[in-house]
Amino acid sequence: MALLTLSALDDKPFVRLWRGFLTGRVMVALALLVLQILWQALNHTSEPAALAISLAYFGAALVLRIWKRDALPAPAIGPQWMVSIGMDLAVVCALQWLQAGGMNYTPLFGLPILLAAVHGTLLLALGTTAVVSLLLLAWAWWLNAHGIGDAAQNYLQGALAGMGYFIVAYLAHELAARLVREQQHAQQSLMTAQLQSEVSALVIQSLEEGVLVLDAHADVHMANPAALLLLGGRHPTAVPFSLTDDTRSAAWQPLVALAQRSFVQGHAQAADVYLQHPDESPVALHVRTWLTPSRTAPGAPPQPALTARADERLCVMFLHDLRAMQARLRTEKLAAMGRMSAAVAHEIRNPLAAITQANALLEEDLHEPAQRRLAQMVRENAERLARIVEDVLDIARVQQQAQLGPDATLALDDCVARICSEWQAQEPARRRVNVALQAGNVQVGFDTEHLRRVLYNLLDNALRHKSPEPDGLQVSTRTTPSGQASLQVWSDGAPLDPSVERHLFEPFFSSQSRSSGLGLYICRELCQRHGASIGYQRLSRPTRRGDVEGNAFTVIFRPTAQSAAPASLFDTFVV
């Protein structure tokens, strides 16, 4: 069986062992060379053959050490093993034969046996040992043939030495095989740990909630992008950093206090904190803490390779933006309200149509002014109720219609001009609007029908609040140098009350009793579906009367290469 797999050949422990064998061979060769010189000097003899063999062996060992130091041999029997092991065996045999009766070189047979047992196959190790055993028996025969020593003793020593070499070869091979298995297991464990670490890091980096890992000294060892954003400050902070040794440390004191309380009490904590940086709005956070067990405690799970001491506990903080949490709650409430409203609207529409038709039939038979006024009141309120029902159902239709629109594009100026002309044509005497188109031929990602609905709602809203002046309503388009297109509807109405402005784009909110409060909300939903945004501001515009302040609603369109925003709120409606 093969001792090493291809993956194991690159393992550092076996590379070090191989280099050790090569270095050991060089040292043995050097020792042989020195011993030959000393032996011949002390005995006043000259044996050039033995000296030449020792010198050649030293040179060959040194060359192999330099040339093959990083090239592990293949475990199977091959030319490289034949050269390496054959060289060792030949040198030992030659020196032993040349200096018979002098020095005993047979213990050096252990070097090729160990080399084959550790780095080769079991077959190679046993084969090398068998060759050495035969050489030892052959040496015993040679000694017996020349009458040197006792024959039985010579053969017995050769057999015992061969048996010992077999035992050494087998045990060395088994130890090397166990090392391979342990190394492979360690490699698999390392790969698993690295994979888990990479997955954990990816998950943490992509979390919307912030994650901080800090020690008892308030030194942050890990922080994901969401945490760095929530910590605030003018510039992003590079990890690692301290929550106390920074110009922004005063704003982070609530986090430091919560972490210290977690360490002192020894269990998780939760609290709402407020971070106030100079010249910045306060950041409201809901913070939860979790303490890691001591990494030296029995049964403690492995901890990430952080810069903290191995026995130090760490505090993991989870940061939640309170504003985002409140927004999600508000969205869920609005979604529930929208679903209920849509269901009610469905139930109202059919009876309402019957009431409208019945009232129209009654009006044909009424002649008294008082009765006709009552019928007119019924008709007007039925029409108002019908508009509210349609506005509610429009919200539900947004998803189905928006599925066709995110990839659509339109020429902004041409589309706005056509829609404004259509809107004016419905009531030419009352609906007067000044149109200034400066976007050129720019294309925006928006559905034409959805843009018509947005612009109609904005124009109707502006018409209700404008002054009687003919230039009190303006529609304009423009582009920034970067290519960002926008649409603005301005009217010279009175400023909005702050309480009204806060809820401007919420559903069912209106400053007028006869409005459904859904027009601006529908505008926002349609804009979000197409990756656009809509906002309100109070600004001045030039008119024939001079610069006049008014209310402006601005739609900023997404670049056509970006994808539309995901659906929200009323996506579950089925109409």
Residue pairs with C-beta under 8 A, 6 or more apart in sequence:
1 121
1 122
2 75
2 76
2 121
3 75
3 119
3 120
3 121
3 122
3 173
3 176
3 177
3 180
4 14
4 72
4 75
4 119
4 180
5 180
5 184
7 184
7 187
8 14
8 180
8 183
8 184
9 72
10 72
11 180
11 183
11 187
13 179
13 183
14 72
14 119
14 179
14 180
14 183
15 70
15 72
17 118
17 119
18 69
18 72
18 73
18 119
19 65
19 69
21 111
21 114
21 115
21 118
21 119
22 61
22 64
22 65
22 68
22 69
23 65
24 111
25 61
25 64
25 65
25 88
25 111
26 58
26 61
26 62
26 65
28 61
28 108
28 111
29 54
29 57
29 58
29 60
29 61
29 62
30 58
32 54
32 57
32 58
32 91
32 95
33 51
33 54
33 55
33 57
33 58
35 54
35 103
36 47
36 50
36 51
36 54
37 51
39 45
39 99
39 102
39 103
40 46
40 47
40 51
47 98
47 99
49 98
50 94
50 95
50 98
50 99
53 91
53 94
53 95
53 98
54 95
57 87
57 91
60 87
64 84
72 119
73 80
73 81
73 84
73 119
73 120
74 80
75 119
75 120
75 121
75 124
76 120
76 121
76 124
77 120
77 121
77 123
77 124
77 127
81 116
81 120
81 124
84 112
84 115
85 112
85 115
85 116
85 128
88 108
88 109
88 111
88 112
88 115
89 109
89 112
89 131
89 132
89 135
92 105
92 106
92 108
92 109
93 135
95 103
95 105
96 104
96 105
96 106
96 139
97 142
99 105
100 142
100 143
100 148
101 148
106 136
106 139
106 161
109 132
109 135
109 136
109 165
110 165
110 168
112 128
112 132
113 125
113 128
113 129
113 132
113 165
113 168
113 169
113 172
114 168
114 169
114 172
116 124
116 125
116 127
116 128
116 129
116 169
117 125
117 128
117 168
117 169
117 170
117 172
117 173
117 176
118 172
118 173
118 175
118 176
119 176
120 128
122 170
122 173
125 169
125 170
125 172
125 173
126 166
126 169
126 170
128 169
129 162
129 165
129 166
129 169
132 162
132 165
133 158
133 159
133 161
133 162
133 163
133 165
133 166
136 157
136 158
136 159
136 161
136 162
137 155
137 158
137 159
137 162
139 154
139 158
140 151
140 154
140 155
140 157
140 158
141 155
143 149
143 151
143 154
144 151
144 154
144 155
148 154
193 302
197 304
200 304
204 211
204 222
204 224
205 224
205 225
207 224
207 226
208 226
208 324
209 226
209 318
209 319
209 320
210 223
210 224
210 226
210 227
210 228
210 229
210 230
210 231
210 285
210 317
210 318
210 319
210 320
211 222
211 223
211 224
211 226
211 227
211 316
211 317
211 318
211 319
212 220
212 222
212 223
212 227
212 255
212 316
212 317
212 319
213 220
213 221
213 222
213 223
213 306
213 314
213 315
213 316
213 317
214 220
214 221
214 243
214 259
214 314
214 315
214 317
215 221
215 308
215 312
215 313
215 314
215 315
216 259
216 260
216 263
216 312
216 313
216 315
217 242
217 244
218 242
218 243
218 244
218 256
218 259
218 260
219 240
219 241
219 242
219 243
219 307
219 308
220 239
220 240
220 241
220 242
220 243
221 239
221 240
221 306
221 307
221 308
221 314
222 239
222 304
222 306
223 231
223 237
223 239
226 319
227 317
227 319
228 236
228 237
229 236
230 275
230 283
230 285
230 319
230 321
231 237
231 248
231 252
231 275
232 248
232 251
232 275
232 277
232 280
232 283
233 248
233 251
233 277
234 277
234 280
237 246
240 307
242 249
243 249
243 252
243 255
243 256
243 259
244 252
244 256
246 252
248 277
249 256
251 275
251 276
251 277
252 275
254 271
254 273
254 274
254 275
255 273
255 275
255 287
255 317
258 269
258 271
258 273
258 287
258 289
258 317
259 289
259 315
259 317
261 269
262 268
262 269
262 289
262 291
262 315
263 291
263 313
263 315
266 291
267 291
268 288
268 289
268 290
268 291
269 287
269 288
269 289
270 286
270 287
270 288
270 289
271 286
271 287
272 284
272 285
272 286
272 287
272 322
273 284
273 285
273 287
274 282
274 283
274 284
274 285
275 282
275 283
275 285
276 282
276 283
277 283
283 321
284 321
284 322
284 323
285 319
285 320
285 321
285 322
286 319
286 320
286 322
286 325
287 317
287 318
287 319
287 320
288 317
288 318
288 320
289 315
289 316
289 317
289 318
290 315
290 316
290 317
290 318
291 313
291 314
291 315
291 316
292 303
292 313
292 314
292 315
292 316
293 300
293 301
293 313
294 300
294 311
294 312
294 313
295 302
295 303
295 310
295 311
295 312
296 310
296 311
303 314
306 314
308 314
331 568
331 569
334 506
334 507
334 569
335 569
335 570
335 572
337 507
337 508
338 392
338 395
338 396
338 507
338 569
338 570
338 573
339 570
339 572
339 573
341 392
341 508
342 392
342 393
342 395
342 396
342 570
342 573
342 575
344 392
345 388
345 389
345 392
345 393
346 393
346 575
348 385
348 389
349 386
349 389
349 393
352 382
352 385
352 386
352 389
353 386
355 378
355 382
356 379
356 382
356 383
356 386
359 375
359 378
359 379
359 382
360 379
362 375
363 372
363 375
363 376
363 379
366 372
366 375
384 514
387 516
388 516
388 518
391 516
391 518
391 519
391 522
392 516
392 518
393 575
394 453
394 518
394 522
395 507
395 518
395 521
395 522
395 525
395 569
395 570
395 573
396 570
396 573
396 574
396 575
397 575
398 522
398 525
398 526
398 529
398 570
399 567
399 570
399 571
399 573
400 575
401 447
401 449
401 450
402 447
402 450
402 526
402 529
402 530
402 564
402 567
404 447
405 446
405 447
405 449
405 450
405 529
405 530
405 564
406 445
406 447
406 529
406 530
406 531
406 563
406 564
407 445
408 445
408 446
408 447
408 448
409 443
409 444
409 445
409 446
409 560
410 443
410 444
410 446
410 447
410 448
410 451
411 441
411 442
411 443
412 439
412 442
412 443
412 444
412 477
412 485
412 487
412 557
413 437
413 438
413 439
413 440
413 441
413 442
413 477
415 448
415 451
416 435
416 437
416 451
416 455
416 475
416 477
416 487
417 435
417 437
419 451
419 452
419 455
419 456
420 433
420 435
420 455
420 459
420 475
422 452
423 431
423 433
423 455
423 456
423 459
424 431
424 432
424 433
430 463
431 459
431 463
432 470
432 473
433 459
433 473
433 474
433 475
434 471
434 473
434 474
434 475
435 474
435 475
435 476
436 474
436 475
436 476
436 477
437 476
437 477
438 476
438 477
438 478
438 479
439 477
439 478
439 479
439 485
440 479
442 479
442 483
442 485
443 560
444 485
444 532
444 557
444 558
444 560
445 530
445 531
445 532
445 557
445 558
445 559
445 560
445 562
445 564
446 530
446 532
446 557
447 530
450 526
450 529
450 530
453 522
453 523
453 526
454 522
454 523
454 526
454 527
454 534
454 555
455 475
455 487
455 489
457 519
457 520
457 522
457 523
458 489
458 523
458 553
459 473
459 475
459 489
460 519
461 519
461 520
461 553
462 473
462 489
462 490
462 491
462 493
462 551
462 553
463 473
463 491
464 512
464 515
465 491
465 493
465 494
465 551
466 472
466 473
466 491
466 492
466 493
467 492
467 493
469 492
469 543
469 545
471 492
471 543
471 544
471 545
472 491
472 492
472 493
472 543
472 550
473 489
473 490
473 491
473 492
474 488
474 489
474 490
474 491
474 541
475 487
475 488
475 489
475 490
476 487
476 488
476 490
477 485
477 486
477 487
477 488
478 485
478 486
478 488
479 485
479 486
480 486
483 559
484 556
484 557
484 559
485 556
485 557
486 554
486 555
486 556
486 557
487 554
487 555
487 557
488 552
488 553
488 554
488 555
489 552
489 553
490 539
490 541
490 550
490 551
490 552
490 553
491 550
491 551
492 541
492 543
492 548
492 549
492 550
493 550
493 551
495 538
495 549
495 551
496 504
496 511
496 536
496 538
496 551
497 511
500 511
501 536
503 509
504 520
504 536
505 520
505 521
505 523
505 524
505 534
506 517
506 521
507 517
507 518
507 521
508 516
508 517
508 518
508 521
509 517
509 521
510 516
510 517
520 553
523 534
523 553
523 555
524 534
525 568
525 569
525 570
527 533
527 534
527 555
528 565
528 568
529 564
529 565
529 567
530 557
530 558
530 564
530 565
531 557
531 558
531 562
531 563
531 564
531 565
532 555
532 556
532 557
532 558
533 555
533 556
534 553
534 554
534 555
534 556
535 553
535 554
535 556
536 551
536 552
536 553
536 554
537 552
537 554
538 549
538 550
538 551
538 552
539 549
539 550
539 552
540 547
540 548
540 549
540 550
541 547
541 548
541 550
541 552
542 548
558 564
